Amino acid sequence: MKDSYDFVVIGGGSAGYAAARTAHDLGMSTAVIDGADELGGLCILRGCMPSKTLIESANRYRSMRRAEEFGLRAGKTEVKPEEIIARKTELINEFAEYRQEQLADGRFDLIRGTASFSGKNELQITLKDGEGSHSVAFKSALIATGSRFAKIPIEGLEETGYWRSDEILNATELPDSIIVLGGGAIALEMACYLEGLGKEVIVIQRSDQVLSGSDRDITDALETALTERENFTLYTGTSLTRVYQDQKSGKKSVVFDHGGEEKTVSADQILEALGRRPNTDGLALDNASISLRDGGDQIETNDEQATSNPAVFAAGDVSGPHEIVHIAIEQGEIAAHNAAVDLGVTKEPKRKISYRLKLLGIFTDPEIATVGLSENEAKAEGIPFAAASYPFDDHGKSMVKGETHGFVKMIANTETGEIIGAAVIGPDAVDLIHEVVVAMHFRATAADFVKIPHYHPTLSEIWEYPAEDLLFSE
């Protein structure tokens, strides 16, 4: 450990590692500070990768339950949660070990401890395992400390007890019924995991739709698909009142207002999935003159990822505005590059983050994926646009697959014809969206898109239909 570095990264997750790797490649002396019990970051350890592993098991089991639709008989089926978790653990250990090796391979110093700012260019590090503290100076730094669970005050919730996503990701025994508080991506993915394994799921969402802020046609289609299942119940437009547990039965109950009527639902367990918040506690940001956005707890950054202290950058969940892994990685790389420019290490121009190709995937069943602007966002920005959609229930390959929920939608600027956004809800949506991502990268118009050949029968060819409809709007 040195006393001074060109570039110091606080947090060794996806954004932090990407920044450290970039800084090293640019020739800066670099250190990564991370005091977590296990190295790897949220995505690898408790987020994207473990949740998608569990969801894959649920999807396979859901298919087994539908075997008769395809003229098949699956025989006796059984869910083994302990084996699902064992498979997840084996995979995640491999991913985590690889990241841990990358962090400790000698390209930069890895300091195990927690950091707080003691000045504009100085950190005080409390070393892990009681090894004392150490002061480190830096010429530039990146905050990439991620996020943590938000604590929402609800009467009786703490006393009753509940799960969060961490508990589900490690649960070798699953409740037969569960109440999910929240209707965001994490809440719905975990709800679909449990529903897919045949558990009874009740989702309670405070706003009037799931996935608040999304275009209503997408959320309507998802809500319809989910509530058609006999073991899935959804309440939207609610106000949570209190939580309690019946001492005889052990059942946990949630009381809430729904359209002016008090309702009570009960289940074996509660999943609290009401959101996460930036992990800025303990950083002593005031000592480094680092501002938070709009009086909240998210670090304010400009499009170069710089904070109000020009020597300090921020990336990932701690700064937002989109808590998505590939965006966090790009933000980290941009921050390291711009720090190198500031220090005269490179003469290349500074880089700026762009969200023109903002990409989102949600692994519910059916899946959801979006890129670029939504209709709501295009309206808010005053962009003249037209949108066209086409349903999967009228598409050959999706009918063959028996996956007919949802649709694809394409949005184009009516003045230029350029594709400015797209959405999919349906089979393999998170994979299907990438065709439009590539087209938008090259600023293709709807007229350009319809010239692209598509093999028949494939799911991908469904994109031809909205693109053709948009030709009449150009």
C-alpha positions in Angstrom: 0.0 0.0 0.0 1.3 3.4 -1.0 0.7 6.8 0.6 -0.4 8.4 -2.7 -2.0 7.3 -6.0 -3.0 8.8 -9.3 -6.4 7.1 -9.1 -8.2 5.5 -6.2 -11.4 3.5 -6.6 -13.7 3.1 -3.7 -15.7 -0.1 -4.4 -14.6 -3.2 -6.3 -17.9 -4.1 -8.1 -18.6 -3.8 -11.8 -18.1 -0.1 -12.1 -15.1 0.0 -9.8 -13.3 -2.8 -11.5 -13.9 -1.4 -15.0 -12.5 1.9 -13.9 -9.4 0.4 -12.2 -8.7 -1.7 -15.2 -9.0 1.3 -17.5 -6.8 3.5 -15.2 -4.1 0.9 -15.1 -4.1 0.5 -18.9 -3.7 4.2 -19.2 -0.6 4.1 -17.0 -2.0 5.6 -13.8 -0.9 4.2 -10.4 -4.2 2.8 -9.1 -5.7 1.4 -5.9 -9.0 -0.3 -5.3 -10.5 -0.1 -1.8 -13.2 -2.6 -0.8 -14.2 -3.7 2.6 -17.0 -6.2 1.8 -16.9 -9.6 3.4 -16.7 -11.1 -0.1 -15.2 -9.4 -3.2 -17.2 -9.4 -6.5 -19.9 -6.7 -6.3 -23.6 -6.8 -6.2 -24.3 -8.1 -9.7 -22.1 -11.2 -9.3 -22.8 -12.0 -5.7 -26.4 -11.0 -5.0 -27.9 -9.5 -8.1 -28.0 -10.2 -11.8 -26.2 -13.6 -12.0 -27.7 -15.5 -9.0 -31.2 -14.3 -9.7 -31.1 -15.2 -13.4 -29.8 -18.7 -12.4 -32.8 -19.3 -10.1 -35.1 -17.8 -12.7 -33.8 -20.3 -15.3 -34.8 -23.2 -13.0 -38.3 -21.7 -12.6 -38.6 -21.3 -16.4 -37.7 -24.9 -17.0 -40.2 -26.1 -14.4 -42.9 -23.9 -15.9 -42.2 -25.6 -19.2 -42.5 -29.0 -17.6 -45.9 -28.1 -16.1 -47.1 -27.2 -19.7 -45.9 -30.4 -21.2 -49.4 -31.6 -22.3 -49.8 -28.5 -24.5 -47.1 -30.0 -26.7 -48.4 -33.6 -26.7 -45.9 -34.6 -24.0 -46.2 -36.3 -20.6 -43.6 -35.2 -18.1 -44.6 -37.7 -15.4 -44.2 -36.8 -11.8 -42.5 -33.4 -11.4 -40.7 -32.2 -8.2 -39.0 -29.0 -7.1 -35.7 -29.4 -5.1 -34.9 -25.9 -3.8 -31.7 -27.1 -2.2 -30.4 -28.4 -5.6 -31.4 -25.2 -7.3 -29.4 -23.2 -4.7 -26.5 -25.7 -5.0 -26.3 -25.1 -8.8 -26.5 -21.3 -8.2 -23.8 -21.4 -5.6 -21.4 -23.4 -7.8 -21.9 -21.0 -10.7 -21.6 -17.8 -8.7 -18.5 -19.1 -6.9 -16.9 -19.5 -10.3 -17.9 -15.9 -11.4 -16.8 -14.4 -8.1 -13.4 -16.3 -8.0 -12.6 -14.9 -11.5 -13.4 -11.3 -10.4 -11.4 -11.8 -7.2 -8.4 -13.0 -9.2 -8.8 -9.9 -11.5 -8.8 -7.6 -8.5 -5.8 -9.2 -6.9 -3.6 -9.9 -10.0 -1.1 -7.1 -9.2 -2.2 -4.5 -11.8 -3.3 -2.2 -9.0 -3.2 -2.3 -5.2 -6.2 -4.0 -3.5 -6.8 -2.5 -0.1 -9.3 -4.4 2.1 -11.1 -1.8 4.2 -13.6 1.0 4.3 -12.9 4.5 3.1 -14.1 8.0 4.1 -13.0 11.3 2.9 -10.7 13.3 5.2 -10.2 16.1 2.6 -10.7 17.0 -1.0 -7.8 14.7 -2.1 -7.4 12.4 0.9 -9.0 9.3 2.3 -8.9 7.7 5.7 -9.1 3.9 5.4 -10.2 1.6 8.2 -8.5 -1.6 7.4 -10.5 -4.8 7.5 -10.2 -7.3 10.4 -9.1 -4.7 12.9 -5.7 -4.0 11.3 -5.8 -0.3 12.1 -6.2 2.7 9.7 -4.2 4.3 7.0 -4.3 7.6 5.2 -4.1 7.7 1.4 -3.8 10.8 -0.8 -5.0 10.8 -4.4 -4.8 13.0 -7.5 -8.2 11.6 -8.7 -10.7 9.2 -7.3 -13.9 7.3 -8.2 -16.8 6.5 -5.8 -18.4 3.2 -6.9 -19.9 2.0 -3.7 -23.1 0.7 -5.2 -26.5 0.6 -3.4 -28.1 -1.1 -0.4 -31.6 -2.0 0.6 -33.9 1.0 1.3 -35.7 0.7 4.6 -39.4 1.6 4.3 -41.2 2.2 7.6 -44.4 0.1 7.7 -46.1 -0.5 11.0 -45.4 -4.0 12.3 -43.1 -5.1 9.4 -39.9 -5.3 11.5 -41.7 -7.2 14.3 -43.3 -9.6 11.9 -40.2 -10.3 10.0 -39.7 -10.6 6.2 -37.3 -11.7 3.5 -35.4 -9.5 1.0 -33.9 -10.7 -2.2 -30.8 -11.9 -0.4 -32.8 -14.5 1.5 -34.6 -15.8 -1.6 -31.3 -16.2 -3.4 -30.1 -18.6 -0.7 -33.4 -20.2 0.4 -33.1 -24.0 0.4 -36.7 -24.2 1.7 -39.4 -22.1 0.1 -42.7 -21.0 1.5 -45.9 -22.3 -0.2 -47.2 -18.7 -0.3 -45.6 -15.3 -0.3 -46.6 -11.7 -0.3 -44.3 -9.4 -2.4 -44.2 -5.8 -1.4 -43.3 -3.8 -4.5 -43.8 -3.9 -8.3 -40.3 -3.0 -9.6 -38.0 -5.2 -11.6 -36.5 -7.1 -8.6 -39.9 -7.7 -7.0 -41.4 -9.0 -10.2 -38.4 -11.2 -11.1 -38.5 -12.9 -7.7 -42.3 -13.2 -7.8 -42.0 -15.0 -11.2 -39.3 -17.3 -9.8 -41.6 -18.4 -7.0 -44.7 -18.5 -9.2 -42.7 -20.6 -11.8 -42.0 -23.2 -9.1 -45.7 -23.4 -8.3 -45.9 -21.2 -5.2 -48.8 -18.9 -4.5 -47.7 -15.3 -5.0 -49.5 -12.0 -4.1 -47.9 -8.8 -5.3 -48.9 -5.5 -3.7 -47.7 -2.4 -5.6 -48.2 1.1 -4.3 -48.5 2.9 -7.7 -51.3 2.3 -10.2 -49.1 0.1 -12.4 -46.2 -2.2 -12.0 -42.8 -0.9 -13.3 -43.7 2.7 -12.5 -42.8 5.1 -15.3 -42.9 2.5 -18.1 -45.3 2.9 -21.0 -48.7 1.7 -19.9 -49.2 -0.7 -22.9 -46.2 -2.7 -21.7 -47.2 -2.9 -18.0 -50.8 -3.7 -19.0 -49.6 -6.6 -21.1 -47.4 -7.9 -18.2 -50.2 -7.6 -15.6 -52.5 -9.5 -17.9 -50.0 -12.3 -18.5 -49.3 -12.6 -14.8 -52.8 -12.5 -13.4 -54.0 -15.1 -15.8 -52.1 -17.6 -13.7 -54.1 -19.3 -11.0 -51.4 -18.8 -8.4 -50.6 -15.1 -9.0 -52.6 -12.2 -7.5 -51.8 -8.5 -8.1 -53.0 -5.4 -6.4 -52.0 -2.0 -7.7 -52.8 1.5 -6.5 -52.5 0.6 -2.8 -51.4 2.2 0.4 -49.7 -0.1 2.9 -51.2 0.2 6.4 -49.7 -2.4 8.7 -48.2 -5.9 8.9 -48.9 -8.6 11.6 -48.4 -12.3 12.3 -51.0 -14.7 13.6 -49.4 -16.5 16.5 -51.4 -19.7 16.1 -51.0 -20.3 12.3 -47.8 -18.4 11.9 -49.2 -16.7 8.8 -48.1 -13.2 8.0 -50.7 -10.6 7.0 -50.5 -7.3 5.2 -53.3 -4.7 5.6 -53.6 -2.1 2.8 -56.0 0.3 1.3 -57.1 -0.6 -2.2 -59.4 1.9 -3.9 -60.8 3.2 -0.6 -61.4 -0.4 0.7 -59.3 -2.0 3.4 -58.0 -5.4 2.4 -56.0 -8.0 4.2 -54.0 -10.8 2.6 -52.1 -13.5 4.3 -49.2 -15.9 3.4 -46.4 -17.9 4.8 -43.7 -15.2 4.1 -43.3 -11.6 3.0 -40.8 -10.4 0.5 -39.9 -6.7 1.0 -38.8 -5.4 -2.4 -39.5 -1.7 -2.2 -36.3 -0.5 -3.6 -32.6 0.3 -3.0 -30.8 3.5 -2.2 -27.2 4.7 -3.0 -24.6 3.5 -0.5 -23.1 6.8 0.5 -23.3 6.5 4.3 -19.9 6.7 6.0 -18.1 8.3 3.1 -18.0 11.8 4.8 -18.7 13.4 1.4 -18.8 16.9 3.0 -15.1 16.7 3.8 -14.5 16.5 0.0 -17.1 19.0 -1.0 -19.1 16.4 -2.9 -22.8 17.3 -3.5 -25.8 15.0 -3.5 -28.5 15.2 -6.1 -31.6 17.2 -5.2 -31.1 16.8 -1.5 -31.3 13.0 -1.7 -28.5 10.4 -1.2 -27.4 10.0 -4.8 -24.1 11.6 -5.8 -24.6 14.4 -8.4 -22.4 13.9 -11.5 -22.1 15.6 -14.8 -22.0 13.8 -18.2 -18.2 13.3 -17.7 -19.0 11.4 -14.4 -17.3 14.2 -12.4 -18.8 15.3 -9.0 -18.8 18.8 -7.6 -15.2 18.0 -6.6 -13.5 17.9 -10.0 -10.9 15.5 -8.6 -13.6 12.9 -7.7 -15.8 11.0 -10.0 -18.7 8.6 -9.3 -20.3 5.7 -11.2 -22.9 3.0 -10.9 -25.8 2.8 -8.5 -24.3 5.4 -6.2 -24.7 8.1 -8.9 -27.4 6.7 -11.2 -29.4 7.8 -13.0 -29.9 4.2 -14.3 -29.0 1.3 -12.0 -27.9 -1.1 -14.8 -24.7 -3.0 -14.9 -23.5 -2.3 -18.4 -24.2 1.4 -17.9 -22.2 1.3 -14.6 -19.3 -0.3 -16.4 -19.3 2.4 -19.1 -19.5 5.1 -16.5 -16.5 3.7 -14.7 -14.5 3.5 -17.9 -15.4 7.1 -18.8 -14.5 8.3 -15.3 -11.0 6.7 -15.4 -10.4 8.1 -18.9 -11.4 11.6 -18.0 -9.2 11.4 -14.8 -6.3 10.5 -17.1 -7.1 13.5 -19.3 -7.2 15.8 -16.2 -3.8 14.5 -15.1 -2.2 14.9 -18.5 -1.7 11.1 -18.8 -3.4 11.1 -22.2 -4.0 13.8 -24.7 -7.2 12.3 -26.0 -10.4 14.4 -25.6 -12.7 13.7 -22.7 -15.5 11.3 -23.0 -19.2 11.9 -22.1 -21.8 9.4 -21.2 -24.8 9.1 -23.5 -28.1 7.4 -22.7 -29.4 7.5 -26.3 -29.1 3.7 -26.3 -30.4 3.2 -22.8 -31.1 -0.5 -22.6 -33.2 -2.3 -20.0 -34.0 -6.0 -19.5 -36.4 -7.5 -17.0 -36.4 -11.3 -16.6 -40.1 -11.8 -15.7 -42.3 -14.3 -17.6 -42.9 -12.9 -20.1 -39.6 -11.0 -20.4 -39.5 -7.2 -21.0 -36.8 -5.2 -22.8 -36.6 -1.6 -23.9 -34.0 0.6 -25.7 -33.8 4.3 -26.2 -36.8 6.5 -25.6 -40.2 5.3 -24.4 -43.4 7.0 -25.7 -43.7 8.8 -22.4 -40.1 10.1 -22.7 -40.5 11.1 -26.3 -43.6 13.1 -25.4 -41.8 14.8 -22.4 -38.9 15.8 -24.7 -41.3 17.2 -27.3 -40.0 14.9 -30.1 -42.4 14.3 -33.0 -42.8 10.5 -33.1 -44.9 7.6 -34.2 -45.1 4.2 -32.6 -46.2 0.9 -34.2 -46.5 -2.5 -32.6 -47.2 -6.1 -33.5 -48.5 -8.9 -31.2 -46.8 -12.2 -30.6 -50.2 -14.0 -30.7 -50.3 -13.3 -34.5 -46.7 -14.4 -35.2 -45.9 -17.8 -36.5 -42.8 -18.8 -34.5 -44.2 -17.5 -31.2 -47.4 -19.5 -31.8 -45.3 -22.6 -32.5 -43.4 -22.1 -29.3 -46.6 -21.5 -27.4 -45.4 -18.1 -26.2 -48.0 -15.7 -27.4 -48.2 -13.1 -24.7 -47.0 -9.6 -25.5 -45.8 -7.6 -28.5 -43.0 -5.7 -30.0 -43.1 -1.9 -30.4 -40.9 0.4 -32.5 -40.8 4.2 -32.1 -39.5 6.6 -34.8 -39.0 10.3 -35.2 -41.6 11.4 -37.8 -39.4 14.2 -39.2 -36.2 12.1 -39.8 -37.6 8.5 -39.8 -34.8 7.6 -37.4 -35.6 4.8 -34.9 -35.5 6.4 -31.4 -36.8 3.6 -29.2 -38.2 0.1 -29.0 -39.8 -2.3 -26.6 -40.5 -6.0 -26.3 -42.7 -7.9 -23.9 -42.7 -11.6 -24.8 -40.5 -14.6 -25.5 -36.8 -14.0 -25.3 -37.4 -10.3 -25.2 -34.0 -9.4 -23.6 -32.2 -11.1 -26.5 -34.6 -9.9 -29.2 -34.1 -6.2 -28.3 -30.4 -6.2 -29.4 -31.3 -6.2 -33.1 -32.8 -2.8 -32.6 -30.0 -1.7 -30.4 -27.6 -2.3 -33.3 -29.9 -0.5 -35.8 -30.1 2.5 -33.4 -26.4 2.5 -32.9 -26.0 3.2 -36.6 -29.0 5.7 -36.5 -31.0 3.5 -38.8 -34.4 4.7 -40.0 -37.5 2.5 -40.3 -36.8 2.4 -44.1 -33.3 1.1 -43.4 -34.6 -1.5 -41.1 -37.1 -3.1 -43.4 -34.3 -3.8 -45.9 -32.6 -6.1 -43.4 -33.4 -9.8 -44.3 -34.9 -12.0 -41.6 -35.0 -15.8 -41.7 -38.4 -17.5 -41.5 -39.7 -18.7 -39.1 -37.9 -16.9 -36.3 -38.9 -14.7 -33.5 -36.7 -11.9 -34.9 -38.7 -11.4 -38.0 -41.6 -9.9 -36.0 -39.6 -6.6 -36.0 -40.4 -6.3 -39.7 -44.1 -5.5 -39.1 -43.8 -2.4 -36.9 -40.9 -1.1 -39.1 -43.1 -1.5 -42.2 -46.0 0.4 -40.4 -43.7 3.2 -39.5 -42.8 3.8 -43.2 -46.2 5.4 -43.6 -45.4 7.8 -40.8 -42.1 9.1 -42.2 
